[in-house]
Amino acid sequence: MLIEVAAETRQMAYAPYSGYRVGAALVGASGMVYSGCNVENASFGLTLCAERAAVVKAVSEGETAFAAIVVVTDDGATPCGACRQVLAEFNPDMIVYMARPDGRYTRRTVGELLPDSFTLRR
C-alpha cells in the first residue's frame, strides 16, 4: 500500500528541469501516512525533495515521530544527503524503503544510510 501511495504522489511531482520524479510516503507513529513529491525550482538550491516535503507536511500537522518512509523513483534510488539528515533528526532507526514503481524495493535504516548524522545534544 505504501509503495502505491508514494508512486501515485510521484505523478504529481514538479520536475521540469531534471524530469526525475520522486514520491514519498511517510508513516507516523500514529499510523497516519503523509505523502510528498519533489518540487523543483529554477534556482536549484530551492528545490524540495519528496522526503522533506512529506516530513514538513507531517510536522505541520503535529506529527514528529516516524516509523518508516517509502521513496519511489524510476531506479530505486536512496534519499539524498540532506533528506537523510532531516530523517535522522526525527528517528535514526526509521526504516527507509527505496522502491521502484513496479514494487521492487530495498530496505535500510536511516542510520545505515547516514551513520554519522548530526544530532541534537541534550
Backbone as ProteinMPNN parsed JSONL, in Angstrom:
{"seq_chain_A": "MLIEVAAETRQMAYAPYSGYRVGAALVGASGMVYSGCNVENASFGLTLCAERAAVVKAVSEGETAFAAIVVVTDDGATPCGACRQVLAEFNPDMIVYMARPDGRYTRRTVGELLPDSFTLRR", "coords_chain_A": {"N_chain_A": [[0.807, -1.195, 0.0], [1.914, 1.291, 0.828], [3.919, 1.711, -1.06], [2.333, 2.092, -3.286], [0.994, 4.484, -2.59], [3.175, 6.288, -2.511], [4.039, 6.037, -5.161], [1.811, 7.003, -6.565], [1.748, 9.652, -5.625], [4.135, 10.513, -6.636], [3.546, 11.014, -9.275], [2.584, 13.574, -9.221], [4.724, 15.199, -9.022], [6.726, 18.111, -9.529], [8.835, 18.537, -11.864], [10.343, 19.96, -13.996], [12.962, 20.453, -14.815], [14.833, 18.359, -14.294], [13.323, 16.138, -14.908], [13.087, 13.995, -13.291], [11.125, 12.29, -11.328], [9.96, 12.008, -7.998], [8.398, 10.3, -5.361], [7.077, 10.136, -2.041], [6.101, 8.352, 0.901], [5.388, 8.746, 4.14], [5.319, 7.233, 7.278], [3.736, 7.895, 10.216], [4.087, 7.599, 13.813], [1.557, 7.488, 14.772], [0.223, 6.106, 12.902], [-0.77, 7.435, 10.759], [-0.378, 8.423, 7.333], [1.769, 10.367, 5.435], [2.19, 12.036, 2.475], [4.503, 13.059, -0.096], [6.036, 14.942, -2.773], [8.685, 15.662, -5.122], [9.618, 19.06, -5.725], [10.774, 21.066, -8.032], [12.926, 23.912, -8.77], [13.898, 26.803, -10.607], [16.078, 28.038, -9.468], [18.182, 25.993, -8.357], [18.959, 25.243, -5.726], [16.75, 25.746, -4.21], [15.025, 23.722, -4.609], [12.744, 21.246, -3.467], [12.865, 18.168, -1.963], [11.032, 15.051, -2.199], [10.955, 13.509, 0.158], [11.535, 15.361, 2.201], [9.388, 17.077, 1.779], [7.267, 15.451, 2.602], [7.933, 15.133, 5.32], [7.745, 17.793, 6.224], [5.024, 18.243, 5.791], [3.933, 16.384, 7.62], [4.963, 17.299, 10.12], [3.828, 19.834, 10.166], [1.264, 19.132, 10.655], [1.36, 18.232, 13.193], [2.704, 15.857, 13.802], [5.602, 14.179, 14.863], [6.975, 11.876, 15.273], [8.247, 9.127, 13.669], [7.989, 6.057, 11.856], [8.589, 4.752, 9.432], [9.552, 5.272, 5.988], [8.684, 5.369, 2.587], [10.216, 5.623, -0.502], [9.783, 6.346, -3.826], [11.241, 5.976, -6.94], [12.292, 6.038, -10.412], [14.484, 4.32, -10.527], [14.869, 3.218, -8.001], [16.376, 4.725, -6.18], [18.389, 5.954, -3.402], [17.591, 8.207, -0.642], [18.697, 11.647, -0.802], [21.604, 13.256, 0.677], [20.821, 15.509, 2.246], [18.149, 14.908, 2.779], [18.49, 12.531, 4.193], [19.69, 13.508, 6.531], [17.625, 15.139, 7.533], [15.646, 13.182, 8.025], [17.028, 11.699, 9.955], [17.018, 13.464, 12.051], [14.595, 13.068, 13.251], [14.285, 10.277, 13.633], [16.736, 8.052, 13.771], [16.558, 5.336, 13.556], [14.551, 4.83, 11.82], [12.891, 3.031, 9.263], [13.77, 2.854, 5.877], [12.413, 2.469, 2.801], [13.407, 1.929, -0.408], [12.06, 2.191, -3.39], [10.863, 0.991, -6.59], [8.579, 1.858, -9.257], [7.358, -0.561, -10.004], [7.168, -2.026, -7.717], [9.362, -3.395, -6.679], [11.883, -3.298, -4.152], [14.431, -2.034, -1.873], [15.701, -2.129, 1.487], [16.685, -0.161, 4.233], [17.953, 1.288, 7.31], [17.697, 4.674, 8.479], [19.98, 5.293, 9.921], [21.808, 3.458, 8.859], [22.052, 4.492, 6.312], [23.062, 6.994, 6.85], [25.441, 7.09, 8.801], [26.861, 8.796, 10.557], [25.315, 11.04, 11.462], [24.368, 14.453, 12.217], [23.311, 15.295, 15.481], [20.831, 16.186, 17.931], [21.975, 17.561, 20.825], [21.459, 16.72, 24.097]], "CA_chain_A": [[0.0, 0.0, 0.0], [2.743, 2.493, 0.905], [4.57, 1.917, -2.361], [1.304, 2.658, -4.17], [0.788, 5.885, -2.209], [4.34, 7.044, -2.972], [4.038, 6.018, -6.63], [0.763, 7.924, -7.013], [2.177, 11.012, -5.309], [5.238, 10.778, -7.564], [2.978, 11.532, -10.52], [2.302, 14.997, -9.024], [5.994, 15.927, -8.898], [7.01, 19.218, -10.43], [10.236, 18.266, -12.203], [10.575, 20.375, -15.383], [14.385, 20.593, -15.115], [15.5, 17.061, -14.322], [12.431, 15.079, -15.367], [13.231, 12.906, -12.319], [10.011, 12.386, -10.393], [10.12, 11.247, -6.763], [7.263, 10.326, -4.45], [7.379, 9.568, -0.733], [5.009, 8.106, 1.846], [5.983, 8.719, 5.47], [4.397, 6.669, 8.265], [3.898, 8.429, 11.562], [3.836, 6.663, 14.914], [0.104, 7.436, 14.933], [-0.338, 5.296, 11.821], [-1.102, 8.319, 9.635], [0.565, 8.428, 6.228], [1.949, 11.694, 4.861], [2.862, 11.886, 1.189], [5.199, 14.229, -0.629], [6.705, 14.777, -4.067], [9.709, 16.682, -5.317], [9.194, 20.299, -6.359], [11.998, 21.719, -8.497], [12.926, 25.357, -8.912], [14.965, 27.27, -11.497], [17.207, 28.21, -8.57], [18.206, 24.592, -7.945], [19.079, 25.096, -4.276], [15.422, 25.89, -3.607], [14.254, 22.507, -4.882], [12.347, 20.497, -2.277], [12.767, 16.734, -2.217], [9.787, 14.405, -1.772], [11.073, 13.082, 1.549], [11.409, 16.54, 3.063], [8.006, 17.562, 1.637], [6.43, 14.606, 3.469], [8.256, 15.467, 6.715], [7.177, 19.114, 6.514], [3.575, 18.062, 5.889], [3.636, 15.697, 8.875], [5.256, 18.178, 11.254], [2.847, 20.92, 10.17], [0.017, 18.564, 11.152], [1.566, 17.871, 14.578], [3.359, 14.55, 13.987], [7.067, 14.264, 14.832], [7.535, 10.54, 15.493], [8.061, 8.4, 12.413], [8.431, 4.666, 11.857], [9.115, 4.315, 8.13], [9.27, 6.074, 4.804], [8.869, 4.723, 1.286], [10.589, 6.572, -1.54], [9.665, 5.702, -5.136], [11.888, 6.615, -8.089], [12.413, 5.097, -11.54], [15.574, 3.368, -10.351], [15.005, 2.769, -6.612], [17.488, 5.472, -5.586], [18.357, 6.3, -1.982], [17.409, 9.636, -0.377], [19.918, 12.453, -0.859], [22.204, 13.513, 1.978], [20.003, 16.45, 3.016], [16.97, 14.173, 3.261], [18.946, 11.598, 5.229], [19.893, 14.276, 7.762], [16.312, 15.534, 8.041], [15.024, 11.982, 8.583], [17.768, 11.346, 11.167], [16.596, 14.4, 13.099], [13.392, 12.543, 13.901], [14.431, 8.876, 14.049], [17.796, 7.371, 13.026], [16.195, 3.926, 13.378], [13.455, 4.757, 10.856], [13.107, 2.168, 8.102], [13.645, 3.53, 4.584], [12.21, 1.567, 1.668], [13.714, 2.584, -1.667], [11.275, 1.357, -4.29], [10.596, 1.317, -7.995], [7.135, 1.829, -9.491], [6.847, -1.93, -10.153], [7.061, -2.634, -6.397], [10.643, -3.902, -6.159], [12.456, -2.346, -3.209], [15.458, -2.397, -0.914], [15.355, -1.585, 2.798], [17.774, 0.207, 5.134], [17.548, 2.284, 8.296], [18.329, 5.978, 8.263], [21.327, 5.182, 10.485], [22.669, 2.76, 7.898], [22.277, 5.392, 5.182], [23.804, 8.159, 7.327], [25.918, 6.609, 10.108], [27.41, 9.839, 11.431], [24.459, 12.221, 11.325], [24.351, 15.439, 13.293], [22.219, 15.001, 16.394], [20.524, 17.168, 18.958], [22.673, 17.234, 22.078], [20.601, 17.065, 25.257]], "C_chain_A": [[0.855, 1.267, 0.0], [3.478, 2.765, -0.401], [3.578, 2.538, -3.331], [1.06, 4.132, -3.874], [1.94, 6.739, -2.733], [4.383, 7.118, -4.495], [2.984, 6.963, -7.189], [1.174, 9.371, -6.786], [3.303, 11.448, -6.242], [4.729, 11.4, -8.857], [2.676, 13.032, -10.437], [3.573, 15.835, -8.949], [6.087, 17.042, -9.938], [8.501, 19.139, -10.738], [10.562, 18.673, -13.638], [12.051, 20.439, -15.773], [15.07, 19.248, -15.243], [14.643, 15.976, -14.957], [12.428, 13.877, -14.428], [12.179, 13.07, -11.233], [10.244, 11.47, -9.192], [8.847, 11.407, -5.931], [7.654, 9.666, -3.143], [6.088, 9.376, 0.057], [5.647, 7.857, 3.203], [4.946, 8.225, 6.469], [4.714, 7.233, 9.64], [3.622, 7.36, 12.608], [2.343, 6.497, 15.157], [-0.557, 6.496, 13.923], [-0.741, 6.122, 10.62], [0.008, 8.252, 8.585], [0.565, 9.824, 5.614], [2.737, 11.536, 3.564], [3.541, 13.187, 0.795], [5.81, 13.906, -1.973], [7.754, 15.871, -4.197], [9.123, 17.867, -6.086], [10.455, 21.056, -6.74], [11.794, 23.221, -8.658], [14.074, 25.745, -9.827], [16.231, 27.604, -10.718], [17.348, 26.883, -7.838], [18.293, 24.369, -6.441], [17.74, 25.202, -3.55], [14.521, 24.69, -3.885], [13.96, 21.784, -3.579], [12.167, 19.039, -2.661], [11.465, 16.176, -1.664], [9.825, 14.024, -0.3], [10.878, 14.253, 2.498], [10.016, 17.143, 2.957], [7.079, 16.773, 2.552], [6.674, 14.923, 4.941], [7.624, 16.801, 7.09], [5.659, 19.01, 6.653], [3.207, 17.424, 7.229], [3.835, 16.615, 10.076], [4.228, 19.308, 11.321], [1.473, 20.446, 10.65], [0.185, 17.98, 12.566], [2.256, 16.548, 14.837], [4.873, 14.72, 13.877], [7.745, 12.934, 15.126], [7.207, 9.685, 14.271], [8.664, 7.006, 12.491], [9.12, 4.274, 10.561], [8.784, 5.333, 7.057], [9.54, 5.217, 3.573], [9.17, 5.82, 0.284], [10.551, 5.829, -2.868], [10.304, 6.578, -6.199], [11.94, 5.593, -9.222], [13.398, 3.977, -11.251], [15.787, 2.905, -8.909], [16.129, 3.463, -5.863], [17.285, 5.718, -4.09], [18.047, 7.788, -1.821], [18.752, 10.367, -0.456], [20.428, 12.703, 0.56], [21.379, 14.455, 2.845], [18.778, 15.748, 3.582], [17.358, 13.175, 4.345], [19.108, 12.318, 6.555], [18.561, 14.699, 8.363], [15.602, 14.337, 8.665], [15.697, 11.579, 9.892], [17.393, 12.25, 12.337], [15.438, 13.826, 13.91], [13.537, 11.1, 14.378], [15.516, 8.182, 13.228], [17.517, 5.887, 12.807], [15.035, 3.736, 12.395], [13.835, 3.851, 9.69], [12.861, 2.976, 6.835], [13.535, 2.456, 3.503], [12.453, 2.377, 0.4], [13.14, 1.704, -2.769], [11.248, 1.895, -5.712], [9.092, 1.247, -8.203], [6.549, 0.416, -9.611], [6.765, -2.684, -8.824], [8.343, -3.228, -5.854], [11.252, -2.849, -5.233], [13.65, -2.941, -2.469], [15.113, -1.664, 0.374], [16.621, -1.325, 3.605], [17.181, 1.055, 6.255], [18.214, 3.603, 7.926], [19.766, 5.931, 8.771], [22.295, 4.445, 9.58], [23.002, 3.664, 6.716], [23.121, 6.611, 5.564], [24.333, 7.856, 8.728], [26.426, 7.686, 11.061], [26.62, 11.139, 11.308], [24.697, 13.197, 12.472], [23.165, 15.114, 14.176], [22.029, 16.14, 17.376], [21.187, 16.71, 20.246], [21.78, 17.653, 23.233], [21.35, 16.843, 26.531]], "O_chain_A": [[0.566, 2.211, -0.735], [3.64, 3.919, -0.799], [3.941, 3.415, -4.114], [0.934, 4.94, -4.794], [1.714, 7.792, -3.329], [4.73, 8.158, -5.055], [3.232, 7.652, -8.179], [0.974, 10.22, -7.654], [3.404, 12.623, -6.593], [5.413, 12.225, -9.464], [2.527, 13.69, -11.467], [3.501, 17.058, -8.826], [5.594, 16.923, -11.06], [9.328, 19.619, -9.963], [11.008, 17.839, -14.426], [12.359, 20.476, -16.965], [15.811, 19.017, -16.199], [15.172, 14.999, -15.488], [11.828, 12.849, -14.742], [12.329, 13.892, -10.329], [10.664, 10.322, -9.337], [8.296, 12.501, -5.814], [8.467, 8.742, -3.129], [5.124, 10.126, -0.093], [6.362, 6.872, 3.39], [3.826, 8.733, 6.508], [5.819, 7.067, 10.158], [2.999, 6.339, 12.318], [1.911, 5.476, 15.691], [-1.726, 6.136, 14.059], [-1.028, 5.565, 9.56], [1.178, 8.05, 8.91], [-0.487, 10.389, 5.315], [3.828, 10.965, 3.561], [3.201, 14.263, 1.285], [6.073, 12.744, -2.284], [7.721, 16.873, -3.482], [8.27, 17.712, -6.959], [11.13, 21.621, -5.88], [10.672, 23.726, -8.679], [15.115, 25.089, -9.825], [17.337, 27.47, -11.244], [16.704, 26.669, -6.81], [17.746, 23.389, -5.936], [17.622, 24.788, -2.397], [13.375, 24.657, -3.437], [14.81, 21.713, -2.692], [11.409, 18.716, -3.575], [10.865, 16.762, -0.763], [8.836, 14.196, 0.412], [10.143, 14.151, 3.48], [9.503, 17.671, 3.944], [6.208, 17.348, 3.204], [5.728, 14.977, 5.727], [7.03, 16.925, 8.161], [5.076, 19.628, 7.544], [2.276, 17.874, 7.897], [2.971, 16.697, 10.949], [3.803, 19.696, 12.409], [0.622, 21.26, 11.008], [-0.718, 17.32, 13.08], [2.384, 16.147, 15.993], [5.371, 15.323, 12.927], [8.971, 12.876, 15.218], [6.046, 9.541, 13.89], [9.709, 6.798, 13.108], [10.116, 3.55, 10.577], [7.867, 6.142, 7.196], [10.497, 4.445, 3.53], [8.466, 6.827, 0.225], [11.209, 4.801, -3.024], [9.966, 7.752, -6.349], [11.662, 4.413, -9.008], [13.196, 2.834, -11.663], [16.795, 2.258, -8.622], [16.768, 2.856, -5.004], [16.162, 5.694, -3.586], [18.222, 8.555, -2.768], [19.806, 9.781, -0.207], [19.742, 12.389, 1.532], [21.248, 14.231, 4.049], [18.41, 15.97, 4.736], [16.621, 12.998, 5.315], [18.706, 11.797, 7.596], [18.383, 14.627, 9.579], [15.01, 14.47, 9.736], [15.022, 11.164, 10.834], [17.449, 11.827, 13.492], [15.323, 14.075, 15.11], [12.978, 10.732, 15.411], [15.252, 7.761, 12.102], [18.159, 5.249, 11.973], [14.591, 2.611, 12.166], [14.961, 3.899, 9.194], [11.867, 3.694, 6.73], [14.442, 1.645, 3.316], [11.789, 3.386, 0.16], [13.654, 0.621, -3.051], [11.557, 3.054, -5.988], [8.392, 0.633, -7.398], [5.363, 0.221, -9.346], [6.345, -3.841, -8.792], [8.409, -3.541, -4.666], [11.149, -1.651, -5.497], [13.855, -4.154, -2.437], [14.339, -0.707, 0.369], [17.52, -2.165, 3.654], [16.035, 1.494, 6.161], [19.174, 3.636, 7.156], [20.67, 6.466, 8.128], [23.48, 4.776, 9.538], [24.109, 3.606, 6.179], [23.806, 7.19, 4.721], [23.76, 8.301, 9.723], [26.411, 7.481, 12.274], [27.192, 12.205, 11.077], [25.163, 12.819, 13.548], [22.119, 14.7, 13.677], [22.93, 16.942, 17.62], [20.971, 15.585, 20.695], [21.39, 18.816, 23.331], [20.81, 17.072, 27.613]]}, "name": "protein", "num_of_chains": 1, "seq": "MLIEVAAETRQMAYAPYSGYRVGAALVGASGMVYSGCNVENASFGLTLCAERAAVVKAVSEGETAFAAIVVVTDDGATPCGACRQVLAEFNPDMIVYMARPDGRYTRRTVGELLPDSFTLRR"}
